Amino acid sequence: MTRSVLALFVATLALPVAAQTIYKCPDANGGSPVISNSRLDKNCKAVVNSETTTVVPAPKVGAKPAGAAATPTPAGFPKVQDDTQKARDGDRKRILEQELATEQRNLEQAKRELAEQERTLGDKSERLLPYRDSVGQHERNIQAIQKELGNLK
């Protein structure tokens, strides 16, 4: 009775270790490899093993790095005056707004060119790709500029 309980206890301890080993097995058809927590055949290789892998917890969301608060600004480090910084921020906002207006004009022009080409060539033509790419690029630029404007204080 004692031996069977001891054998059951030892077998139970071995299960979590085996379950934490990850294997990479080649696909039979030569496609992408199969990742499994059990060895599917003799060609499988262990890629993650709980005995050799060290787990480090992720930092807490919003937590400052350990060295951030410990390193104060050096005494001789140049500091920008508040009114100077506000003027710079105002200039930056004005420049971003000008860029946004320019991109919006460019987007409208790209959309007109795309519509004109669609009327000429039809909707399915391969020659429309550069025009569609141009419209997409201007849309992404507008999103990026709007994001920058949203980040301003």
SVG drawing of the C-alpha trace seen along z (x, -y; Angstrom):
<svg xmlns="http://www.w3.org/2000/svg" viewBox="-16 -83 43 85">
<polyline fill="none" stroke="black" stroke-width="0.4" points="0.0,0.0 2.8,-2.4 4.7,-1.6 1.7,-2.3 1.0,-5.6 4.7,-6.6 4.7,-5.5 1.5,-7.6 3.1,-10.6 6.3,-10.4 4.2,-10.0 2.2,-13.0 5.3,-15.1 6.6,-14.2 3.5,-15.3 3.8,-19.1 7.5,-18.9 6.5,-16.9 3.6,-19.2 5.8,-22.3 8.1,-21.0 7.3,-22.4 8.3,-20.4 8.7,-21.6 7.9,-18.8 8.5,-19.0 5.3,-18.8 4.9,-15.5 4.1,-17.5 7.1,-19.8 5.0,-22.8 5.3,-24.8 6.4,-23.0 3.9,-21.8 4.3,-23.1 3.1,-20.7 3.4,-20.0 3.9,-16.3 6.5,-14.6 4.6,-13.6 7.4,-11.5 11.2,-10.9 12.0,-14.0 10.5,-16.4 12.9,-18.7 12.3,-20.3 12.4,-24.1 11.2,-25.1 11.9,-23.1 10.8,-24.2 14.1,-23.0 16.2,-25.2 13.9,-28.2 13.9,-31.1 10.6,-32.9 10.8,-36.6 7.5,-38.3 6.5,-41.2 6.7,-44.7 3.5,-46.2 1.6,-48.4 2.4,-52.0 5.4,-51.2 8.5,-53.3 11.8,-51.6 13.9,-51.0 16.6,-53.5 14.2,-56.3 13.6,-57.9 17.0,-57.1 18.8,-59.3 18.1,-63.0 18.8,-65.6 22.4,-66.7 23.0,-70.2 24.6,-71.6 22.0,-70.3 20.4,-73.1 16.8,-73.8 14.4,-75.5 12.4,-78.4 8.6,-77.7 7.7,-80.6 10.3,-79.4 8.9,-75.8 5.3,-77.1 6.4,-79.0 8.1,-75.9 5.0,-73.8 2.8,-76.5 5.1,-76.4 5.0,-72.6 1.2,-72.6 1.0,-75.3 3.4,-73.3 1.5,-70.0 -1.8,-71.8 -0.3,-73.1 1.0,-69.6 -2.5,-68.2 -4.2,-70.7 -1.6,-69.9 -2.1,-66.2 -5.9,-66.6 -5.6,-68.5 -3.2,-65.9 -5.7,-63.1 -8.5,-64.9 -6.3,-65.2 -5.3,-61.5 -9.0,-60.5 -9.9,-62.6 -7.1,-61.0 -8.1,-57.5 -11.8,-58.2 -10.7,-59.6 -8.5,-56.5 -11.4,-54.2 -13.7,-55.8 -11.0,-55.4 -9.7,-51.9 -12.5,-50.3 -12.5,-49.1 -10.5,-45.9 -7.4,-47.2 -4.0,-46.5 -2.9,-50.0 -5.0,-51.4 -2.7,-50.1 -0.4,-53.1 -3.4,-55.4 -4.9,-53.3 -1.5,-53.2 -1.3,-57.0 -4.7,-57.4 -3.8,-54.9 -0.5,-56.6 -2.2,-60.0 -4.8,-58.5 -2.1,-57.0 -0.2,-60.3 -3.3,-62.1 -3.8,-59.6 -0.2,-59.9 -0.4,-63.7 -3.7,-63.6 -2.1,-61.3 0.8,-63.7 -1.7,-66.6 -3.5,-64.5 -0.3,-64.0 0.4,-67.7 -0.2,-69.1"/>
</svg>
